[in-house]
């Protein structure tokens, strides 16, 4: 439930799409620790283009505009000490198919851990150094703001705390954070995380019998929507049983936010055009559906709270019949407008569903590529749980499984890019100068994959994080590991998200095992997180040692 939002590819390219990973199993490593190498391989031939009916488009920033941007925005006497990347967009698009965080990595290797990317109408300083990232993220509010992300996603999030700035963000964060207390998390693990994961296992058992290929990315997306529905609204979307239009609506809205960051002209600010341009009509319909759904859930809960005269009576208050975040916020009796409450809860719905689904997808992929890691995780689950459902206390002992998820978030961070905008002139560590108004692109993907930051940076090695040590975060790794961002805008739902992922995988591994369908190209695309372009197809089978789901 990572409630800090960014655009994962704030793409300077049109159609940010695919980059292929091969699924053939690599030779077994001679290392004593279980690991696989996930270095990306580029096909000589680019993937066939999708039809315009299935894929949104945006303007490509032409090379002449990039050159013009350099001459206008970068003074001749530039003393910033920041090298300028040579970014011909057509070459990049042909090379990588458009997933921006991948060419950012290539340029890092060529220009170093900080460089300027002048492409199209915008000029970014790209940061791939933990010390610089730490400086920018920790100085949110005094020197840096959200900037571009807030501008292009306001149509979806309104004034929700995911993109709010200044005093409004401070007030909304202060209102929301108390709802995520320890007692709530303990209750939600049992009543929501476990039960939703058990329903998924029941669905997958039918596929295990028939041997059918299962798109696990789709299943994880359905699972996390059901979880966020129950945890935030006490509402069952039941998307594991029936297709939920909310999933498509969320993806459409997030893709529109991404595309707005690429448009040369912000035509979507003209209301009349939004009523005739097909892309805007589709986006508006998606946002309307999401908002209507959230407003209806708020109205139903508010009616119950008012009828019962409910008020929060203790610091870690939980309503026994409805432990949802919505119930807590309404029972707090805070004076807040209906639109503001809607926008805050919409932030939770979108961010909480999207990111955890991606974490589960890529962790399952990595485990399927590392049989020893999968076996170790299953053995730990069997030893700790002894056939029962996990509790909050059990999660503390699922250390290897947790490290597998941590390592997955290192290799596939969600989001792979964070954006900030300088509010004042500043000097970054290393004596790099930025002016007020400068957009900063922190490449989480680069930091997590940099050989200057990590040994065996491209390998999946869960044991790199000490099993007996604390769970890795931005503080104890000195910003080398920032999957939940850092500083004042760090995700407020980091513990929720990690607990959800651990519990879901523990229950799945307790009862089932899985393997990749062979000869499958797993390709990456970006929305608000890193998705596969065509799904993650696996064969699931019942574990002989697993006990029946309660």
LOVEXMI-116746 format. One record per residue (C-alpha): residue number from 1; residue in three letters; chain; x, z, y. Coordinates in nm, 3 decimals. Each point is the difference from the previous one (the first is absolute). Example, Ala and Ser with C-alpha at 12.3 -4.5 7.8 and 13.67 -1.06 7.14 Angstrom:
n:res:chain:u:w:v
1:ALA:A:1.230:0.780:-0.450
2:SER:A:0.137:-0.066:0.344
//
This chain:
n:res:chain:u:w:v
1:UNK:A:0.000:0.000:0.000
2:UNK:A:0.275:-0.093:0.243
3:UNK:A:-0.182:0.021:0.331
4:UNK:A:0.273:-0.164:0.204
5:UNK:A:-0.071:-0.364:0.046
6:UNK:A:0.225:-0.293:0.067
7:UNK:A:-0.009:-0.368:-0.074
8:UNK:A:0.225:-0.051:-0.294
9:UNK:A:0.112:-0.339:0.107
10:UNK:A:-0.085:-0.024:0.369
11:UNK:A:0.088:-0.349:-0.087
12:UNK:A:0.174:-0.244:0.223
13:UNK:A:-0.082:-0.261:-0.261
14:UNK:A:-0.324:-0.170:-0.078
15:UNK:A:-0.154:0.082:-0.336
16:UNK:A:0.227:0.288:-0.107
17:UNK:A:-0.027:-0.034:-0.373
18:UNK:A:0.205:-0.014:-0.308
19:UNK:A:0.337:0.075:-0.146
20:UNK:A:0.045:-0.022:-0.373
21:UNK:A:0.132:0.263:-0.240
22:UNK:A:0.064:-0.100:-0.358
23:UNK:A:-0.156:0.218:-0.268
24:UNK:A:0.240:-0.076:-0.283
25:UNK:A:0.149:0.327:-0.119
26:UNK:A:0.366:0.037:0.101
27:UNK:A:0.266:0.099:-0.254
28:UNK:A:0.015:0.371:-0.073
29:UNK:A:0.238:0.180:0.230
30:UNK:A:0.294:0.178:-0.151
31:UNK:A:-0.048:0.277:0.255
32:UNK:A:-0.117:0.333:-0.132
33:UNK:A:-0.276:0.015:0.259
34:UNK:A:-0.304:-0.221:-0.039
35:UNK:A:0.004:-0.279:0.254
36:UNK:A:-0.097:-0.359:0.060
37:UNK:A:0.118:-0.243:0.260
38:UNK:A:-0.277:-0.137:0.217
39:UNK:A:0.205:-0.234:0.218
40:UNK:A:-0.225:-0.277:0.123
41:UNK:A:0.068:-0.352:-0.122
42:UNK:A:-0.107:-0.299:0.203
43:UNK:A:-0.150:-0.299:-0.175
44:UNK:A:0.159:-0.329:0.099
45:UNK:A:-0.343:-0.145:0.055
46:UNK:A:-0.236:0.183:0.233
47:UNK:A:-0.334:0.107:-0.145
48:UNK:A:-0.284:-0.250:0.048
49:UNK:A:-0.194:0.064:0.320
50:UNK:A:-0.340:0.158:-0.028
51:UNK:A:-0.302:-0.178:0.135
52:UNK:A:-0.119:0.092:0.346
53:UNK:A:-0.322:0.127:-0.150
54:UNK:A:0.174:0.289:-0.172
55:UNK:A:0.276:0.082:0.243
56:UNK:A:-0.017:0.076:0.374
57:UNK:A:0.232:-0.184:0.232
58:UNK:A:0.167:0.072:0.330
59:UNK:A:0.223:-0.178:0.248
60:UNK:A:0.362:-0.057:-0.097
61:UNK:A:0.231:0.098:0.284
62:UNK:A:0.191:-0.327:0.054
63:UNK:A:0.375:-0.003:0.046
64:UNK:A:-0.024:-0.123:0.358
65:UNK:A:-0.208:0.307:0.086
66:UNK:A:0.251:0.228:-0.170
67:UNK:A:0.279:-0.152:0.211
68:UNK:A:-0.213:0.034:0.313
69:UNK:A:-0.073:0.363:-0.083
70:UNK:A:0.371:0.071:-0.031
71:UNK:A:0.073:-0.154:0.339
72:UNK:A:-0.285:0.184:0.172
73:UNK:A:0.012:0.344:-0.163
74:UNK:A:0.374:0.032:-0.058
75:UNK:A:0.203:0.010:0.317
76:UNK:A:0.332:-0.182:0.020
77:UNK:A:0.173:0.329:0.072
78:UNK:A:-0.155:0.175:-0.299
79:UNK:A:0.200:0.319:-0.057
80:UNK:A:-0.214:0.140:-0.282
81:UNK:A:0.277:-0.052:-0.261
82:UNK:A:-0.270:-0.128:-0.237
83:UNK:A:0.082:-0.327:-0.183
84:UNK:A:-0.262:-0.275:0.006
85:UNK:A:-0.117:-0.141:-0.332
86:UNK:A:-0.022:-0.376:-0.033
87:UNK:A:-0.358:-0.023:-0.123
88:UNK:A:-0.125:-0.352:-0.055
89:UNK:A:-0.345:0.067:-0.132
90:UNK:A:-0.044:-0.324:-0.193
91:UNK:A:0.319:0.072:-0.195
92:UNK:A:-0.112:0.356:-0.073
93:UNK:A:-0.345:-0.110:-0.110
94:UNK:A:0.148:-0.257:-0.237
95:UNK:A:0.250:0.251:-0.136
96:UNK:A:-0.227:0.291:-0.072
97:UNK:A:-0.357:-0.114:0.032
98:UNK:A:-0.068:0.233:0.289
99:UNK:A:0.028:0.367:-0.107
100:UNK:A:0.168:0.123:0.317
101:UNK:A:0.163:0.314:-0.138
102:UNK:A:0.210:-0.219:-0.231
103:UNK:A:0.166:-0.219:0.268
104:UNK:A:0.049:0.318:0.202
105:UNK:A:0.220:0.118:-0.287
106:UNK:A:0.191:-0.328:-0.003
107:UNK:A:0.067:0.027:0.375
108:UNK:A:0.111:0.361:-0.042
109:UNK:A:0.271:-0.118:-0.237
110:UNK:A:0.107:-0.262:0.253
111:UNK:A:-0.029:0.186:0.332
112:UNK:A:0.022:0.366:-0.096
113:UNK:A:-0.235:0.301:0.005
114:UNK:A:-0.139:-0.077:0.348
115:UNK:A:-0.069:-0.343:0.148
116:UNK:A:-0.235:-0.175:0.237
117:UNK:A:-0.259:-0.242:-0.133
118:UNK:A:-0.132:-0.226:0.277
119:UNK:A:-0.271:-0.203:-0.168
120:UNK:A:-0.305:-0.155:0.159
121:UNK:A:-0.153:0.197:0.285
122:UNK:A:0.148:0.332:-0.109
123:UNK:A:0.343:0.155:-0.005
124:UNK:A:0.072:0.273:-0.255
125:UNK:A:0.297:0.226:-0.057
126:UNK:A:0.019:0.034:-0.380
127:UNK:A:0.135:0.333:-0.124
128:UNK:A:0.143:0.048:-0.351
129:UNK:A:0.203:0.314:0.064
130:UNK:A:-0.129:0.350:-0.090
131:UNK:A:0.156:0.165:0.308
132:UNK:A:-0.167:-0.244:0.238
133:UNK:A:-0.331:0.023:-0.186
134:UNK:A:0.020:0.378:0.024
135:UNK:A:0.060:-0.017:0.376
136:UNK:A:-0.293:-0.236:0.063
137:UNK:A:-0.250:0.173:-0.230
138:UNK:A:0.083:0.352:0.118
139:UNK:A:-0.033:-0.100:0.364
140:UNK:A:-0.357:-0.123:-0.030
141:UNK:A:-0.198:0.111:0.303
142:UNK:A:0.294:0.064:0.231
143:UNK:A:0.180:-0.334:-0.034
144:UNK:A:-0.197:-0.213:-0.245
145:UNK:A:-0.361:-0.096:-0.074
146:UNK:A:-0.182:-0.196:-0.271
147:UNK:A:-0.021:-0.310:0.217
148:UNK:A:-0.089:-0.328:-0.172
149:UNK:A:-0.169:0.155:-0.304
150:UNK:A:-0.258:0.175:0.218
151:UNK:A:-0.064:-0.315:0.201
152:UNK:A:-0.078:-0.231:-0.291
153:UNK:A:-0.198:0.245:-0.217
154:UNK:A:-0.222:0.167:0.260
155:UNK:A:-0.287:-0.231:-0.103
156:UNK:A:-0.001:0.180:-0.337
157:UNK:A:0.109:0.358:0.070
158:UNK:A:-0.144:0.042:0.348
159:UNK:A:0.131:0.331:0.131
160:UNK:A:0.072:0.143:-0.346
161:UNK:A:0.304:0.222:-0.039
162:UNK:A:0.180:-0.267:-0.208
163:UNK:A:0.080:-0.195:0.318
164:UNK:A:-0.096:0.238:0.283
165:UNK:A:0.270:0.084:0.255
166:UNK:A:0.075:0.288:0.235
167:UNK:A:-0.236:0.295:0.050
168:UNK:A:-0.276:-0.165:-0.204
169:UNK:A:0.227:-0.027:-0.305
170:UNK:A:0.116:0.360:0.045
171:UNK:A:-0.359:0.124:0.013
172:UNK:A:-0.120:-0.205:-0.296
173:UNK:A:0.296:0.092:-0.219
174:UNK:A:-0.057:0.366:0.082
175:UNK:A:-0.364:-0.039:-0.111
176:UNK:A:0.070:-0.188:-0.324
177:UNK:A:0.310:0.172:-0.143
178:UNK:A:-0.173:0.336:-0.077
179:UNK:A:-0.236:-0.178:-0.239
180:UNK:A:0.294:-0.084:-0.231
181:UNK:A:0.082:0.362:-0.086
182:UNK:A:0.133:0.126:-0.333
183:UNK:A:-0.332:0.125:-0.135
184:UNK:A:-0.160:-0.338:0.070
185:UNK:A:0.280:-0.185:-0.180
186:UNK:A:-0.027:0.231:-0.300
187:UNK:A:-0.375:-0.060:-0.027
188:UNK:A:0.031:-0.375:0.053
189:UNK:A:0.261:-0.036:-0.275
190:UNK:A:-0.246:0.135:-0.256
191:UNK:A:-0.329:-0.138:0.129
192:UNK:A:0.111:-0.340:0.130
193:UNK:A:0.350:-0.111:-0.102
194:UNK:A:-0.038:0.096:-0.367
195:UNK:A:-0.358:-0.117:-0.044
196:UNK:A:0.057:-0.337:0.164
197:UNK:A:0.315:-0.060:-0.206
198:UNK:A:-0.186:0.097:-0.318
199:UNK:A:-0.270:-0.256:0.082
200:UNK:A:0.271:-0.264:0.037
201:UNK:A:0.144:0.095:-0.339
202:UNK:A:-0.344:-0.044:-0.158
203:UNK:A:-0.026:-0.348:0.151
204:UNK:A:0.348:-0.094:-0.117
205:UNK:A:-0.069:0.120:-0.354
206:UNK:A:-0.246:-0.286:-0.044
207:UNK:A:0.273:-0.244:0.103
208:UNK:A:0.241:0.169:-0.240
209:UNK:A:-0.240:-0.074:-0.286
210:UNK:A:-0.043:-0.368:0.087
211:UNK:A:0.362:-0.054:0.105
212:UNK:A:-0.115:-0.170:0.321
213:UNK:A:0.242:-0.045:0.289
214:UNK:A:-0.080:0.249:0.275
215:UNK:A:0.076:-0.048:0.368
216:UNK:A:0.133:0.350:0.065
217:UNK:A:0.036:-0.057:0.374
218:UNK:A:-0.374:-0.061:0.019
219:UNK:A:-0.073:0.309:-0.213
220:UNK:A:0.223:0.220:0.216
221:UNK:A:-0.170:-0.128:0.316
222:UNK:A:-0.339:0.086:-0.147
223:UNK:A:0.124:0.343:-0.109
224:UNK:A:0.139:0.094:0.342
225:UNK:A:-0.318:-0.114:0.178
226:UNK:A:-0.205:0.226:-0.227
227:UNK:A:0.243:0.286:0.065
228:UNK:A:-0.008:-0.038:0.378
229:UNK:A:-0.378:-0.032:-0.007
230:UNK:A:-0.043:0.332:-0.178
231:UNK:A:0.283:0.186:0.174
232:UNK:A:-0.091:-0.100:0.354
233:UNK:A:-0.377:-0.061:-0.016
234:UNK:A:-0.121:0.154:-0.329
235:UNK:A:-0.130:-0.350:-0.078
236:UNK:A:0.059:-0.197:-0.319
237:UNK:A:0.067:-0.367:0.075
238:UNK:A:0.008:-0.048:-0.380
239:UNK:A:0.224:-0.302:0.046
240:UNK:A:0.142:0.042:-0.352
241:UNK:A:-0.345:-0.097:-0.129
242:UNK:A:-0.126:-0.245:0.260
243:UNK:A:0.187:-0.215:0.250
244:UNK:A:0.003:0.171:0.337
245:UNK:A:-0.024:-0.219:0.313
246:UNK:A:0.196:0.269:0.182
247:UNK:A:0.324:-0.100:-0.175
248:UNK:A:-0.025:-0.360:0.122
249:UNK:A:-0.107:0.117:0.345
250:UNK:A:0.302:0.231:0.035
251:UNK:A:0.240:-0.274:-0.107
252:UNK:A:-0.161:-0.253:0.237
253:UNK:A:0.023:0.238:0.296
254:UNK:A:0.362:0.094:-0.068
255:UNK:A:0.097:-0.365:-0.043
256:UNK:A:-0.164:-0.079:0.336
257:UNK:A:0.204:0.274:0.168
258:UNK:A:0.313:-0.149:-0.152
259:UNK:A:-0.089:-0.352:0.115
260:UNK:A:-0.071:0.118:0.354
261:UNK:A:0.361:0.108:0.020
262:UNK:A:0.107:-0.360:-0.067
263:UNK:A:-0.234:-0.187:0.234
264:UNK:A:0.175:-0.164:0.293
265:UNK:A:-0.306:0.057:0.220
266:UNK:A:-0.228:0.304:-0.042
267:UNK:A:-0.314:-0.213:0.006
268:UNK:A:-0.182:0.274:-0.191
269:UNK:A:-0.018:0.195:0.327
270:UNK:A:-0.257:-0.255:0.119
271:UNK:A:-0.335:0.116:-0.136
272:UNK:A:-0.162:-0.344:0.011
273:UNK:A:0.270:-0.151:-0.223
274:UNK:A:-0.037:0.278:-0.256
275:UNK:A:-0.358:-0.112:-0.054
276:UNK:A:0.095:-0.356:-0.096
277:UNK:A:0.345:0.018:-0.162
278:UNK:A:-0.053:0.035:-0.380
279:UNK:A:0.291:0.241:-0.048
280:UNK:A:-0.137:0.234:0.264
281:UNK:A:-0.354:-0.021:-0.135
282:UNK:A:0.128:0.101:-0.345
283:UNK:A:0.203:0.288:0.147
284:UNK:A:-0.294:0.124:0.206
285:UNK:A:-0.225:0.001:-0.304
286:UNK:A:0.258:0.199:-0.195
287:UNK:A:0.038:0.262:0.275
288:UNK:A:-0.377:0.024:0.041
289:UNK:A:-0.042:0.070:-0.372
290:UNK:A:0.272:0.267:-0.001
291:UNK:A:-0.135:0.172:0.312
292:UNK:A:-0.360:-0.012:-0.119
293:UNK:A:0.101:0.156:-0.332
294:UNK:A:0.192:0.282:0.169
295:UNK:A:-0.279:0.064:0.255
296:UNK:A:-0.261:0.029:-0.276
297:UNK:A:0.212:0.248:-0.193
298:UNK:A:0.055:0.209:0.313
299:UNK:A:-0.375:0.002:0.079
300:UNK:A:-0.094:0.119:-0.349
301:UNK:A:0.256:0.279:-0.001
302:UNK:A:-0.086:0.109:0.353
303:UNK:A:-0.364:0.033:-0.094
304:UNK:A:0.090:0.238:-0.284
305:UNK:A:0.242:0.206:0.212
306:UNK:A:-0.259:0.040:0.275
307:UNK:A:-0.277:0.092:-0.244
308:UNK:A:0.218:0.270:-0.157
309:UNK:A:0.143:0.123:0.330
310:UNK:A:0.345:-0.021:-0.155
311:UNK:A:0.308:0.118:0.188
312:UNK:A:0.361:0.049:-0.102
313:UNK:A:0.050:0.367:-0.087
314:UNK:A:0.365:0.008:-0.104
315:UNK:A:0.325:-0.185:0.062
316:UNK:A:0.011:-0.184:-0.335
317:UNK:A:-0.373:-0.062:-0.016
318:UNK:A:-0.142:-0.212:-0.283
319:UNK:A:-0.368:-0.063:-0.063
320:UNK:A:-0.051:0.055:-0.371
321:UNK:A:-0.260:-0.276:-0.045
322:UNK:A:0.174:-0.246:0.233
323:UNK:A:0.373:0.062:0.060
324:UNK:A:0.049:-0.326:0.193
325:UNK:A:0.194:-0.038:0.323
326:UNK:A:-0.317:-0.125:0.173
327:UNK:A:-0.183:0.321:-0.091
328:UNK:A:0.290:0.209:0.136
329:UNK:A:0.010:-0.191:0.330
330:UNK:A:-0.374:0.026:0.054
331:UNK:A:-0.007:0.369:-0.094
332:UNK:A:0.277:0.066:0.253
333:UNK:A:-0.260:-0.074:0.270
334:UNK:A:0.256:-0.175:0.215
335:UNK:A:-0.144:-0.175:0.305
336:UNK:A:0.087:-0.361:-0.082
337:UNK:A:-0.185:-0.326:0.046
338:UNK:A:-0.148:-0.182:-0.296
339:UNK:A:0.220:-0.303:0.070
340:UNK:A:0.316:0.213:0.005
341:UNK:A:-0.085:0.171:-0.329
342:UNK:A:-0.081:-0.340:-0.152
343:UNK:A:0.333:-0.145:0.114
344:UNK:A:0.196:0.298:-0.135
345:UNK:A:-0.169:-0.019:-0.339
346:UNK:A:0.036:-0.378:-0.009
347:UNK:A:0.374:0.052:0.049
348:UNK:A:0.003:0.220:-0.310
349:UNK:A:-0.209:-0.242:-0.204
350:UNK:A:0.217:-0.304:0.074
351:UNK:A:0.344:0.162:-0.007
352:UNK:A:-0.074:0.230:-0.293
353:UNK:A:-0.135:-0.275:-0.222
354:UNK:A:0.250:-0.274:0.079
355:UNK:A:0.333:0.179:-0.032
356:UNK:A:-0.049:0.212:-0.312
357:UNK:A:-0.133:-0.299:-0.191
358:UNK:A:0.321:-0.187:0.080
359:UNK:A:0.218:0.297:-0.102
360:UNK:A:-0.172:0.016:-0.339
361:UNK:A:0.031:-0.376:-0.049
362:UNK:A:0.375:-0.018:0.057
363:UNK:A:0.074:0.322:-0.189
364:UNK:A:-0.182:-0.141:-0.303
365:UNK:A:0.196:-0.323:0.038
366:UNK:A:0.335:0.179:0.015
367:UNK:A:-0.082:0.226:-0.296
368:UNK:A:-0.105:-0.301:-0.206
369:UNK:A:0.341:-0.156:0.073
370:UNK:A:0.183:0.318:-0.104
371:UNK:A:-0.111:0.109:-0.349
372:UNK:A:0.226:0.307:0.005
373:UNK:A:-0.149:0.123:0.328
374:UNK:A:-0.352:-0.062:-0.129
375:UNK:A:0.081:0.192:-0.318
376:UNK:A:0.156:0.290:0.193
377:UNK:A:-0.303:0.021:0.230
378:UNK:A:-0.242:0.005:-0.294
379:UNK:A:0.201:0.266:-0.182
380:UNK:A:-0.001:0.217:0.312
381:UNK:A:-0.376:-0.043:0.043
382:UNK:A:-0.058:0.098:-0.365
383:UNK:A:0.228:0.303:0.028
384:UNK:A:-0.143:0.132:0.327
385:UNK:A:-0.370:-0.072:-0.046
386:UNK:A:-0.039:0.059:-0.374
387:UNK:A:-0.300:-0.234:-0.009
388:UNK:A:-0.192:0.148:0.296
389:UNK:A:-0.067:-0.130:0.350
390:UNK:A:0.264:0.085:0.264
391:UNK:A:-0.038:0.268:0.265
392:UNK:A:0.186:0.043:0.328
393:UNK:A:0.236:0.242:-0.175
394:UNK:A:0.070:-0.254:-0.276
395:UNK:A:0.101:-0.261:0.255
396:UNK:A:0.299:0.214:0.097
397:UNK:A:0.131:-0.036:-0.355
398:UNK:A:-0.053:-0.376:-0.026
399:UNK:A:0.337:-0.051:0.163
400:UNK:A:0.116:-0.318:-0.167
401:UNK:A:-0.334:-0.174:0.056
402:UNK:A:0.016:0.105:0.365
403:UNK:A:0.351:-0.145:0.031
404:UNK:A:-0.124:-0.327:-0.150
405:UNK:A:-0.259:-0.018:0.277
406:UNK:A:0.261:0.096:0.261
407:UNK:A:0.230:-0.274:-0.124
408:UNK:A:-0.287:-0.249:0.000
409:UNK:A:-0.069:0.085:0.365
410:UNK:A:0.367:-0.052:0.077
411:UNK:A:0.005:-0.347:-0.153
412:UNK:A:-0.349:-0.098:0.118
413:UNK:A:-0.069:0.203:0.315
414:UNK:A:-0.351:0.000:0.142
415:UNK:A:0.024:-0.119:0.269
416:UNK:A:0.334:-0.185:-0.013
417:UNK:A:0.019:-0.014:0.381
418:UNK:A:-0.082:0.254:0.274
419:UNK:A:-0.050:-0.096:0.365
420:UNK:A:0.067:0.193:0.318
421:UNK:A:0.025:-0.097:0.367
422:UNK:A:0.245:0.156:0.244
423:UNK:A:-0.180:0.168:0.291
424:UNK:A:0.323:0.060:0.192
425:UNK:A:0.350:-0.144:-0.008
426:UNK:A:0.200:0.164:-0.277
427:UNK:A:0.340:-0.003:-0.169
428:UNK:A:-0.019:-0.002:-0.378
429:UNK:A:0.262:0.154:-0.231
430:UNK:A:0.297:-0.237:-0.007
431:UNK:A:-0.031:-0.063:0.378
432:UNK:A:-0.269:-0.267:-0.033
433:UNK:A:-0.211:-0.029:0.315
434:UNK:A:-0.370:-0.083:0.013
435:UNK:A:-0.219:-0.051:0.304
436:UNK:A:-0.345:0.140:0.065
437:UNK:A:-0.261:-0.217:-0.174
438:UNK:A:0.236:-0.104:-0.280
439:UNK:A:-0.171:-0.033:-0.339
440:UNK:A:0.194:0.169:-0.280
441:UNK:A:-0.047:-0.108:-0.361
442:UNK:A:0.123:0.264:-0.245
443:UNK:A:0.055:-0.175:-0.331
444:UNK:A:-0.075:0.268:-0.258
445:UNK:A:0.063:-0.261:-0.268
446:UNK:A:0.352:-0.067:0.135
447:UNK:A:0.088:0.369:0.022
448:UNK:A:-0.127:0.059:-0.354
449:UNK:A:0.189:-0.301:-0.137
450:UNK:A:0.321:0.024:0.201
451:UNK:A:0.319:0.035:-0.210
452:UNK:A:0.147:0.190:0.295
453:UNK:A:-0.273:0.260:-0.040
454:UNK:A:-0.059:0.010:-0.377
455:UNK:A:0.220:-0.044:-0.305
456:UNK:A:-0.142:-0.260:-0.239
457:UNK:A:-0.255:-0.069:0.269
458:UNK:A:-0.179:-0.276:-0.194
459:UNK:A:-0.034:0.201:-0.322
460:UNK:A:-0.299:0.205:-0.113
461:UNK:A:0.166:0.336:-0.068
462:UNK:A:-0.248:0.290:0.018
463:UNK:A:0.283:0.244:-0.078
464:UNK:A:0.170:-0.077:0.332
465:UNK:A:-0.230:0.271:0.138
466:UNK:A:0.104:0.336:-0.148
467:UNK:A:-0.268:0.124:-0.241
468:UNK:A:0.082:0.359:0.086
469:UNK:A:0.009:-0.062:0.375
470:UNK:A:-0.280:-0.033:0.255
471:UNK:A:-0.226:-0.304:0.009
472:UNK:A:0.183:-0.252:0.221
473:UNK:A:-0.128:-0.052:0.352
474:UNK:A:0.132:-0.116:0.336
475:UNK:A:0.144:0.342:0.086
476:UNK:A:0.201:0.081:-0.313
477:UNK:A:0.132:-0.358:-0.022
478:UNK:A:0.078:-0.020:0.373
479:UNK:A:-0.240:-0.294:0.042
480:UNK:A:0.152:-0.207:-0.281
481:UNK:A:-0.339:0.029:-0.176
482:UNK:A:-0.300:-0.045:0.231
483:UNK:A:-0.300:-0.126:-0.201
484:UNK:A:-0.234:0.217:0.208
485:UNK:A:0.179:-0.069:0.332
486:UNK:A:0.138:0.303:0.187
487:UNK:A:-0.013:0.192:0.323
488:UNK:A:-0.327:0.094:0.173
489:UNK:A:-0.181:-0.306:-0.140
490:UNK:A:0.089:0.072:-0.360
491:UNK:A:-0.290:-0.062:-0.235
492:UNK:A:-0.230:0.304:-0.003
493:UNK:A:-0.121:-0.088:-0.350
494:UNK:A:0.337:-0.019:-0.173
495:UNK:A:-0.071:0.292:-0.237
496:UNK:A:-0.345:-0.139:-0.078
497:UNK:A:0.143:-0.344:-0.082
498:UNK:A:0.282:0.132:-0.219
499:UNK:A:-0.233:0.234:-0.191
500:UNK:A:-0.248:-0.282:-0.054
501:UNK:A:0.266:-0.235:-0.138
502:UNK:A:0.155:0.265:-0.229
503:UNK:A:-0.334:0.111:-0.144
504:UNK:A:-0.123:-0.356:-0.055
505:UNK:A:0.316:-0.111:-0.180
506:UNK:A:0.021:0.322:-0.203
507:UNK:A:-0.350:-0.049:-0.139
508:UNK:A:0.057:-0.370:-0.069
509:UNK:A:0.334:0.064:-0.175
510:UNK:A:-0.154:0.288:-0.195
511:UNK:A:-0.246:-0.234:-0.171
512:UNK:A:0.128:-0.355:0.032
513:UNK:A:0.314:-0.209:0.007
514:UNK:A:0.040:-0.338:0.164
515:UNK:A:0.223:-0.304:0.003
516:UNK:A:0.025:-0.307:0.220
517:UNK:A:-0.160:-0.321:-0.115
518:UNK:A:0.303:-0.223:-0.072
519:UNK:A:0.104:-0.307:0.203
520:UNK:A:-0.179:0.129:0.306
521:UNK:A:0.136:-0.051:0.351
522:UNK:A:-0.058:0.313:0.206
523:UNK:A:0.012:-0.106:0.363
524:UNK:A:-0.018:0.210:0.313
525:UNK:A:-0.228:-0.041:0.298
526:UNK:A:-0.068:0.224:0.295
527:UNK:A:-0.310:0.147:0.158
528:UNK:A:0.030:0.358:0.117
529:UNK:A:0.216:0.061:-0.308
530:UNK:A:0.190:-0.204:-0.260
531:UNK:A:-0.246:-0.163:-0.239
532:UNK:A:0.047:-0.243:-0.283
533:UNK:A:-0.116:-0.351:0.088
534:UNK:A:-0.180:-0.067:-0.328
535:UNK:A:-0.050:0.336:-0.166
536:UNK:A:0.193:0.216:-0.247
537:UNK:A:-0.123:-0.085:-0.349
538:UNK:A:0.071:0.240:-0.282
539:UNK:A:-0.101:0.071:-0.357
540:UNK:A:-0.108:0.359:-0.052
541:UNK:A:-0.015:0.183:-0.332
542:UNK:A:-0.114:0.341:-0.116
543:UNK:A:0.278:0.254:-0.058
544:UNK:A:-0.011:0.153:-0.345
545:UNK:A:0.098:0.342:0.136
546:UNK:A:-0.260:0.005:0.274
547:UNK:A:-0.298:0.228:-0.027
548:UNK:A:-0.345:-0.108:0.104
549:UNK:A:-0.094:0.020:0.364
550:UNK:A:-0.203:0.310:0.063
//
